[in-house]
Amino acid sequence: MENGAWQAKAVWPLVALVAVVGFSCKHQSQTATAPAPSPTPPNLTLLAAPSPIIGKPYPATGVVKLISRKEGWIEIDHEEIVGLMPAMEMEWSVQKKSLLDDIKVGDKVNFTVVETGKGEIITELKKAAAEK
């Protein structure tokens, strides 16, 4: 057998193998399954807050956590403010810095919040009556 004929016979199986592997890979990518969907998130209950009425006073109660007399704000851990928002801890600007004069951290307070259209502001702030 001549050298060239032997080489041709040896190459054909290699060409066939490459064709089969190439076709197999191409065929797999076309039949690949779609990725598994992500797990279903747990049932999340969104807290629906009503739309506030601008200018309406909302009475509230909470406990003072921080006070910035210089900047005129107070942080209160408040109960639900009916018609405005659920219970949470947040900072509030006060209408007048003098509202902070007789208040200290840890005091339970009654306050009034008014929605201005640009945010809420505390217009009244007093220590709550001591519980008996």
C-alpha positions as CSV (number, residue, x, y, z in Angstrom):
1,M,0.0,0.0,0.0
2,E,1.3,3.3,-0.9
3,N,2.1,5.9,1.8
4,G,-0.6,8.4,0.5
5,A,-3.3,5.7,0.4
6,W,-2.6,4.7,3.9
7,Q,-2.8,8.3,5.2
8,A,-6.1,8.8,3.4
9,K,-7.6,5.7,5.0
10,A,-6.4,6.8,8.4
11,V,-7.9,10.4,8.0
12,W,-11.4,9.3,7.1
13,P,-12.3,7.8,10.5
14,L,-10.9,11.0,12.1
15,V,-13.1,13.2,9.8
16,A,-16.1,11.1,10.6
17,L,-15.5,11.4,14.4
18,V,-15.1,15.2,14.2
19,A,-18.4,15.4,12.2
20,V,-20.3,13.2,14.7
21,V,-19.0,15.2,17.7
22,G,-19.7,18.5,16.0
23,F,-23.2,17.5,15.1
24,S,-23.8,16.1,18.6
25,C,-22.7,19.4,20.3
26,K,-24.8,21.5,17.9
27,H,-27.8,19.2,18.5
28,Q,-27.4,19.4,22.3
29,S,-27.5,23.2,22.3
30,Q,-30.7,23.2,20.3
31,T,-32.4,20.7,22.6
32,A,-31.1,22.1,25.9
33,T,-33.8,22.5,28.5
34,A,-34.9,25.9,29.7
35,P,-33.4,26.9,33.0
36,A,-35.4,25.9,36.0
37,P,-37.6,28.7,37.3
38,S,-36.4,30.4,40.4
39,P,-38.2,29.3,43.6
40,T,-41.4,31.0,44.4
41,P,-40.8,33.8,46.9
42,P,-42.7,33.5,50.2
43,N,-46.0,35.2,50.5
44,L,-45.1,38.8,51.2
45,T,-47.7,41.0,52.7
46,L,-47.3,44.6,51.6
47,L,-48.2,47.2,54.1
48,A,-50.8,49.4,52.4
49,A,-50.6,53.0,53.6
50,P,-53.5,55.3,52.7
51,S,-52.8,58.5,50.9
52,P,-52.3,61.2,53.4
53,I,-54.5,64.3,53.3
54,I,-52.3,67.5,53.0
55,G,-52.9,69.8,56.0
56,K,-54.8,67.2,58.1
57,P,-53.5,66.8,61.6
58,Y,-52.8,63.1,62.6
59,P,-52.5,62.4,66.3
60,A,-49.9,59.9,67.4
61,T,-48.1,58.3,70.3
62,G,-44.5,57.0,70.7
63,V,-41.3,56.9,72.6
64,V,-38.4,59.4,71.9
65,K,-35.2,57.7,70.7
66,L,-33.0,60.7,69.6
67,I,-33.3,64.4,69.7
68,S,-31.4,67.0,67.7
69,R,-32.3,70.3,69.2
70,K,-29.8,72.2,67.0
71,E,-31.2,70.8,63.8
72,G,-34.8,70.7,65.0
73,W,-35.7,67.0,64.6
74,I,-36.6,64.1,66.8
75,E,-36.6,60.4,66.3
76,I,-39.7,58.6,67.7
77,D,-40.6,54.9,67.8
78,H,-44.3,55.4,67.2
79,E,-47.4,53.3,67.2
80,E,-49.6,53.1,64.1
81,I,-50.7,56.6,63.0
82,V,-54.3,55.8,61.8
83,G,-54.9,57.0,58.3
84,L,-51.2,57.9,57.7
85,M,-48.7,55.0,58.3
86,P,-48.0,51.8,60.2
87,A,-46.0,51.7,63.4
88,M,-42.2,52.3,62.9
89,E,-39.3,54.3,64.2
90,M,-38.4,57.4,62.2
91,E,-37.1,61.0,62.3
92,W,-39.4,63.9,62.2
93,S,-38.8,67.6,61.7
94,V,-40.5,69.9,64.2
95,Q,-42.4,73.0,63.2
96,K,-40.7,75.0,66.0
97,K,-37.5,73.9,67.9
98,S,-39.1,75.1,71.1
99,L,-41.4,71.9,70.9
100,L,-38.3,70.0,71.9
101,D,-37.6,72.0,75.1
102,D,-39.3,69.8,77.7
103,I,-38.7,66.5,76.0
104,K,-35.9,64.0,76.6
105,V,-34.8,60.6,75.2
106,G,-37.0,57.8,76.7
107,D,-40.1,60.0,77.2
108,K,-43.4,58.6,76.0
109,V,-45.0,61.4,73.9
110,N,-48.2,62.4,72.2
111,F,-47.7,64.4,69.1
112,T,-49.5,65.7,66.0
113,V,-48.1,65.2,62.5
114,V,-49.2,67.2,59.5
115,E,-48.5,66.2,55.9
116,T,-47.3,69.3,54.1
117,G,-47.0,67.9,50.6
118,K,-43.2,67.9,50.9
119,G,-43.2,65.6,53.9
120,E,-44.6,65.3,57.4
121,I,-43.8,67.7,60.2
122,I,-44.6,67.6,63.9
123,T,-46.8,70.6,64.9
124,E,-47.5,69.5,68.5
125,L,-45.3,67.5,71.0
126,K,-46.0,66.8,74.6
127,K,-45.0,64.2,77.2
128,A,-47.7,61.6,77.6
129,A,-49.5,61.4,81.0
130,A,-47.7,59.0,83.3
131,E,-49.5,55.6,83.3
132,K,-50.7,54.5,86.8
